């Protein structure tokens, strides 16, 4: 039992070093459209993520709810009847995954691949 608790504590320590704070840039690819730019400006406090997302500095949408659990990242934006949910995985230096968007009863999906800006 002690060995299991030690392993869990060690695993928790590995993910505690992960910090997503900063700018992340890359691409956004709707399943029914052309690829475009993506910019995530994130701040991580513990497992909570705040900040904003959008195509560039001039268009950003505030994160309503964000979490990191292990290498899984979920980000939600809710505004003006629109909901955007990012389901991402931290892989090496990339955040990759899907975006599900809904607005006025219509749903769209996209792929996202961003890397920490230097």
PyMOL CGO cylinders between C-alpha atoms (Angstrom):
from pymol import cmd
from pymol.cgo import CYLINDER

trace = [
    CYLINDER, 0.00, 0.00, 0.00, 2.84, 2.40, 0.85, 0.3, 1, 1, 1, 1, 1, 1,
    CYLINDER, 2.84, 2.40, 0.85, 4.46, 1.67, -2.53, 0.3, 1, 1, 1, 1, 1, 1,
    CYLINDER, 4.46, 1.67, -2.53, 1.24, 2.59, -4.36, 0.3, 1, 1, 1, 1, 1, 1,
    CYLINDER, 1.24, 2.59, -4.36, 0.93, 5.86, -2.41, 0.3, 1, 1, 1, 1, 1, 1,
    CYLINDER, 0.93, 5.86, -2.41, 4.56, 6.71, -3.19, 0.3, 1, 1, 1, 1, 1, 1,
    CYLINDER, 4.56, 6.71, -3.19, 4.01, 6.06, -6.89, 0.3, 1, 1, 1, 1, 1, 1,
    CYLINDER, 4.01, 6.06, -6.89, 0.88, 8.24, -6.92, 0.3, 1, 1, 1, 1, 1, 1,
    CYLINDER, 0.88, 8.24, -6.92, 2.74, 11.05, -5.15, 0.3, 1, 1, 1, 1, 1, 1,
    CYLINDER, 2.74, 11.05, -5.15, 5.61, 10.79, -7.65, 0.3, 1, 1, 1, 1, 1, 1,
    CYLINDER, 5.61, 10.79, -7.65, 3.22, 10.84, -10.62, 0.3, 1, 1, 1, 1, 1, 1,
    CYLINDER, 3.22, 10.84, -10.62, 1.46, 13.90, -9.21, 0.3, 1, 1, 1, 1, 1, 1,
    CYLINDER, 1.46, 13.90, -9.21, 4.83, 15.61, -8.85, 0.3, 1, 1, 1, 1, 1, 1,
    CYLINDER, 4.83, 15.61, -8.85, 5.66, 15.00, -12.51, 0.3, 1, 1, 1, 1, 1, 1,
    CYLINDER, 5.66, 15.00, -12.51, 2.55, 16.84, -13.67, 0.3, 1, 1, 1, 1, 1, 1,
    CYLINDER, 2.55, 16.84, -13.67, 2.97, 19.60, -11.10, 0.3, 1, 1, 1, 1, 1, 1,
    CYLINDER, 2.97, 19.60, -11.10, 6.01, 20.81, -13.09, 0.3, 1, 1, 1, 1, 1, 1,
    CYLINDER, 6.01, 20.81, -13.09, 3.84, 21.33, -16.18, 0.3, 1, 1, 1, 1, 1, 1,
    CYLINDER, 3.84, 21.33, -16.18, 2.92, 24.98, -16.58, 0.3, 1, 1, 1, 1, 1, 1,
    CYLINDER, 2.92, 24.98, -16.58, 0.96, 26.18, -19.59, 0.3, 1, 1, 1, 1, 1, 1,
    CYLINDER, 0.96, 26.18, -19.59, 1.31, 29.89, -18.76, 0.3, 1, 1, 1, 1, 1, 1,
    CYLINDER, 1.31, 29.89, -18.76, 2.26, 31.92, -21.84, 0.3, 1, 1, 1, 1, 1, 1,
    CYLINDER, 2.26, 31.92, -21.84, 1.36, 32.43, -25.49, 0.3, 1, 1, 1, 1, 1, 1,
    CYLINDER, 1.36, 32.43, -25.49, 0.67, 29.44, -27.69, 0.3, 1, 1, 1, 1, 1, 1,
    CYLINDER, 0.67, 29.44, -27.69, 0.49, 29.90, -31.48, 0.3, 1, 1, 1, 1, 1, 1,
    CYLINDER, 0.49, 29.90, -31.48, -0.37, 27.57, -34.32, 0.3, 1, 1, 1, 1, 1, 1,
    CYLINDER, -0.37, 27.57, -34.32, -3.20, 26.54, -36.57, 0.3, 1, 1, 1, 1, 1, 1,
    CYLINDER, -3.20, 26.54, -36.57, -6.95, 26.11, -36.42, 0.3, 1, 1, 1, 1, 1, 1,
    CYLINDER, -6.95, 26.11, -36.42, -8.52, 23.86, -39.10, 0.3, 1, 1, 1, 1, 1, 1,
    CYLINDER, -8.52, 23.86, -39.10, -12.34, 23.69, -39.33, 0.3, 1, 1, 1, 1, 1, 1,
    CYLINDER, -12.34, 23.69, -39.33, -13.56, 20.42, -40.81, 0.3, 1, 1, 1, 1, 1, 1,
    CYLINDER, -13.56, 20.42, -40.81, -15.47, 22.40, -43.46, 0.3, 1, 1, 1, 1, 1, 1,
    CYLINDER, -15.47, 22.40, -43.46, -13.06, 25.28, -44.14, 0.3, 1, 1, 1, 1, 1, 1,
    CYLINDER, -13.06, 25.28, -44.14, -9.58, 26.59, -44.64, 0.3, 1, 1, 1, 1, 1, 1,
    CYLINDER, -9.58, 26.59, -44.64, -6.80, 26.53, -42.06, 0.3, 1, 1, 1, 1, 1, 1,
    CYLINDER, -6.80, 26.53, -42.06, -6.19, 29.73, -40.14, 0.3, 1, 1, 1, 1, 1, 1,
    CYLINDER, -6.19, 29.73, -40.14, -4.08, 31.08, -37.28, 0.3, 1, 1, 1, 1, 1, 1,
    CYLINDER, -4.08, 31.08, -37.28, -4.70, 30.34, -33.61, 0.3, 1, 1, 1, 1, 1, 1,
    CYLINDER, -4.70, 30.34, -33.61, -3.47, 32.16, -30.51, 0.3, 1, 1, 1, 1, 1, 1,
    CYLINDER, -3.47, 32.16, -30.51, -4.02, 30.99, -26.94, 0.3, 1, 1, 1, 1, 1, 1,
    CYLINDER, -4.02, 30.99, -26.94, -2.92, 33.26, -24.09, 0.3, 1, 1, 1, 1, 1, 1,
    CYLINDER, -2.92, 33.26, -24.09, -2.96, 31.06, -21.01, 0.3, 1, 1, 1, 1, 1, 1,
    CYLINDER, -2.96, 31.06, -21.01, -2.32, 31.46, -17.30, 0.3, 1, 1, 1, 1, 1, 1,
    CYLINDER, -2.32, 31.46, -17.30, -2.15, 28.35, -15.15, 0.3, 1, 1, 1, 1, 1, 1,
    CYLINDER, -2.15, 28.35, -15.15, -2.68, 28.41, -11.39, 0.3, 1, 1, 1, 1, 1, 1,
    CYLINDER, -2.68, 28.41, -11.39, -2.53, 24.89, -10.00, 0.3, 1, 1, 1, 1, 1, 1,
    CYLINDER, -2.53, 24.89, -10.00, -4.84, 22.88, -12.27, 0.3, 1, 1, 1, 1, 1, 1,
    CYLINDER, -4.84, 22.88, -12.27, -6.96, 25.91, -13.26, 0.3, 1, 1, 1, 1, 1, 1,
    CYLINDER, -6.96, 25.91, -13.26, -6.42, 27.68, -16.58, 0.3, 1, 1, 1, 1, 1, 1,
    CYLINDER, -6.42, 27.68, -16.58, -7.55, 31.23, -17.36, 0.3, 1, 1, 1, 1, 1, 1,
    CYLINDER, -7.55, 31.23, -17.36, -6.78, 33.61, -20.21, 0.3, 1, 1, 1, 1, 1, 1,
    CYLINDER, -6.78, 33.61, -20.21, -8.15, 33.92, -23.73, 0.3, 1, 1, 1, 1, 1, 1,
    CYLINDER, -8.15, 33.92, -23.73, -8.28, 32.23, -27.13, 0.3, 1, 1, 1, 1, 1, 1,
    CYLINDER, -8.28, 32.23, -27.13, -8.72, 33.47, -30.68, 0.3, 1, 1, 1, 1, 1, 1,
    CYLINDER, -8.72, 33.47, -30.68, -7.08, 33.79, -34.08, 0.3, 1, 1, 1, 1, 1, 1,
    CYLINDER, -7.08, 33.79, -34.08, -4.73, 36.67, -33.11, 0.3, 1, 1, 1, 1, 1, 1,
    CYLINDER, -4.73, 36.67, -33.11, -4.14, 39.49, -30.61, 0.3, 1, 1, 1, 1, 1, 1,
    CYLINDER, -4.14, 39.49, -30.61, -6.95, 41.61, -32.07, 0.3, 1, 1, 1, 1, 1, 1,
    CYLINDER, -6.95, 41.61, -32.07, -9.64, 38.94, -31.54, 0.3, 1, 1, 1, 1, 1, 1,
    CYLINDER, -9.64, 38.94, -31.54, -9.55, 37.14, -28.21, 0.3, 1, 1, 1, 1, 1, 1,
    CYLINDER, -9.55, 37.14, -28.21, -12.34, 35.45, -26.24, 0.3, 1, 1, 1, 1, 1, 1,
    CYLINDER, -12.34, 35.45, -26.24, -12.08, 35.05, -22.47, 0.3, 1, 1, 1, 1, 1, 1,
    CYLINDER, -12.08, 35.05, -22.47, -11.83, 31.55, -21.07, 0.3, 1, 1, 1, 1, 1, 1,
    CYLINDER, -11.83, 31.55, -21.07, -14.83, 30.78, -18.86, 0.3, 1, 1, 1, 1, 1, 1,
    CYLINDER, -14.83, 30.78, -18.86, -13.43, 27.54, -17.45, 0.3, 1, 1, 1, 1, 1, 1,
    CYLINDER, -13.43, 27.54, -17.45, -10.13, 25.73, -17.95, 0.3, 1, 1, 1, 1, 1, 1,
    CYLINDER, -10.13, 25.73, -17.95, -8.45, 22.70, -16.36, 0.3, 1, 1, 1, 1, 1, 1,
    CYLINDER, -8.45, 22.70, -16.36, -5.40, 20.54, -16.78, 0.3, 1, 1, 1, 1, 1, 1,
    CYLINDER, -5.40, 20.54, -16.78, -5.45, 16.96, -15.50, 0.3, 1, 1, 1, 1, 1, 1,
    CYLINDER, -5.45, 16.96, -15.50, -2.28, 15.06, -16.31, 0.3, 1, 1, 1, 1, 1, 1,
    CYLINDER, -2.28, 15.06, -16.31, -1.68, 15.73, -20.01, 0.3, 1, 1, 1, 1, 1, 1,
    CYLINDER, -1.68, 15.73, -20.01, -5.38, 16.49, -20.73, 0.3, 1, 1, 1, 1, 1, 1,
    CYLINDER, -5.38, 16.49, -20.73, -6.46, 20.11, -21.09, 0.3, 1, 1, 1, 1, 1, 1,
    CYLINDER, -6.46, 20.11, -21.09, -10.06, 21.33, -21.36, 0.3, 1, 1, 1, 1, 1, 1,
    CYLINDER, -10.06, 21.33, -21.36, -10.95, 24.93, -22.07, 0.3, 1, 1, 1, 1, 1, 1,
    CYLINDER, -10.95, 24.93, -22.07, -14.44, 26.44, -22.34, 0.3, 1, 1, 1, 1, 1, 1,
    CYLINDER, -14.44, 26.44, -22.34, -15.60, 29.79, -23.67, 0.3, 1, 1, 1, 1, 1, 1,
    CYLINDER, -15.60, 29.79, -23.67, -19.21, 30.87, -23.25, 0.3, 1, 1, 1, 1, 1, 1,
    CYLINDER, -19.21, 30.87, -23.25, -20.37, 34.23, -24.60, 0.3, 1, 1, 1, 1, 1, 1,
    CYLINDER, -20.37, 34.23, -24.60, -23.34, 35.71, -26.46, 0.3, 1, 1, 1, 1, 1, 1,
    CYLINDER, -23.34, 35.71, -26.46, -25.07, 32.35, -26.98, 0.3, 1, 1, 1, 1, 1, 1,
    CYLINDER, -25.07, 32.35, -26.98, -21.87, 30.76, -28.26, 0.3, 1, 1, 1, 1, 1, 1,
    CYLINDER, -21.87, 30.76, -28.26, -20.05, 27.87, -26.61, 0.3, 1, 1, 1, 1, 1, 1,
    CYLINDER, -20.05, 27.87, -26.61, -16.55, 26.73, -27.55, 0.3, 1, 1, 1, 1, 1, 1,
    CYLINDER, -16.55, 26.73, -27.55, -14.98, 23.66, -25.94, 0.3, 1, 1, 1, 1, 1, 1,
    CYLINDER, -14.98, 23.66, -25.94, -11.34, 22.74, -26.56, 0.3, 1, 1, 1, 1, 1, 1,
    CYLINDER, -11.34, 22.74, -26.56, -10.31, 19.18, -25.69, 0.3, 1, 1, 1, 1, 1, 1,
    CYLINDER, -10.31, 19.18, -25.69, -6.54, 19.07, -25.95, 0.3, 1, 1, 1, 1, 1, 1,
    CYLINDER, -6.54, 19.07, -25.95, -3.57, 16.86, -25.11, 0.3, 1, 1, 1, 1, 1, 1,
    CYLINDER, -3.57, 16.86, -25.11, -0.17, 18.19, -24.13, 0.3, 1, 1, 1, 1, 1, 1,
    CYLINDER, -0.17, 18.19, -24.13, 2.33, 16.25, -26.25, 0.3, 1, 1, 1, 1, 1, 1,
    CYLINDER, 2.33, 16.25, -26.25, 5.96, 17.34, -25.96, 0.3, 1, 1, 1, 1, 1, 1,
    CYLINDER, 5.96, 17.34, -25.96, 5.77, 21.08, -26.70, 0.3, 1, 1, 1, 1, 1, 1,
    CYLINDER, 5.77, 21.08, -26.70, 2.37, 21.08, -28.48, 0.3, 1, 1, 1, 1, 1, 1,
    CYLINDER, 2.37, 21.08, -28.48, -1.24, 21.33, -27.41, 0.3, 1, 1, 1, 1, 1, 1,
    CYLINDER, -1.24, 21.33, -27.41, -3.28, 19.36, -29.94, 0.3, 1, 1, 1, 1, 1, 1,
    CYLINDER, -3.28, 19.36, -29.94, -6.88, 18.32, -30.17, 0.3, 1, 1, 1, 1, 1, 1,
    CYLINDER, -6.88, 18.32, -30.17, -10.43, 19.19, -31.10, 0.3, 1, 1, 1, 1, 1, 1,
    CYLINDER, -10.43, 19.19, -31.10, -12.58, 22.25, -30.84, 0.3, 1, 1, 1, 1, 1, 1,
    CYLINDER, -12.58, 22.25, -30.84, -16.37, 21.86, -30.64, 0.3, 1, 1, 1, 1, 1, 1,
    CYLINDER, -16.37, 21.86, -30.64, -18.34, 25.05, -31.27, 0.3, 1, 1, 1, 1, 1, 1,
    CYLINDER, -18.34, 25.05, -31.27, -22.07, 25.66, -31.01, 0.3, 1, 1, 1, 1, 1, 1,
    CYLINDER, -22.07, 25.66, -31.01, -24.02, 28.83, -31.74, 0.3, 1, 1, 1, 1, 1, 1,
    CYLINDER, -24.02, 28.83, -31.74, -27.74, 29.30, -32.37, 0.3, 1, 1, 1, 1, 1, 1,
    CYLINDER, -27.74, 29.30, -32.37, -28.32, 25.54, -32.65, 0.3, 1, 1, 1, 1, 1, 1,
    CYLINDER, -28.32, 25.54, -32.65, -25.52, 24.97, -35.17, 0.3, 1, 1, 1, 1, 1, 1,
    CYLINDER, -25.52, 24.97, -35.17, -22.48, 22.86, -34.32, 0.3, 1, 1, 1, 1, 1, 1,
    CYLINDER, -22.48, 22.86, -34.32, -19.03, 22.88, -35.91, 0.3, 1, 1, 1, 1, 1, 1,
    CYLINDER, -19.03, 22.88, -35.91, -15.79, 21.05, -35.26, 0.3, 1, 1, 1, 1, 1, 1,
    CYLINDER, -15.79, 21.05, -35.26, -12.17, 21.93, -35.86, 0.3, 1, 1, 1, 1, 1, 1,
    CYLINDER, -12.17, 21.93, -35.86, -8.66, 20.67, -35.15, 0.3, 1, 1, 1, 1, 1, 1,
    CYLINDER, -8.66, 20.67, -35.15, -6.16, 22.75, -33.20, 0.3, 1, 1, 1, 1, 1, 1,
    CYLINDER, -6.16, 22.75, -33.20, -2.38, 22.46, -33.03, 0.3, 1, 1, 1, 1, 1, 1,
    CYLINDER, -2.38, 22.46, -33.03, -0.46, 25.12, -31.09, 0.3, 1, 1, 1, 1, 1, 1,
    CYLINDER, -0.46, 25.12, -31.09, 3.07, 25.42, -29.76, 0.3, 1, 1, 1, 1, 1, 1,
    CYLINDER, 3.07, 25.42, -29.76, 4.44, 27.67, -27.03, 0.3, 1, 1, 1, 1, 1, 1,
    CYLINDER, 4.44, 27.67, -27.03, 5.62, 30.95, -28.59, 0.3, 1, 1, 1, 1, 1, 1,
    CYLINDER, 5.62, 30.95, -28.59, 9.20, 31.97, -27.86, 0.3, 1, 1, 1, 1, 1, 1,
]
cmd.load_cgo(trace, "trace")
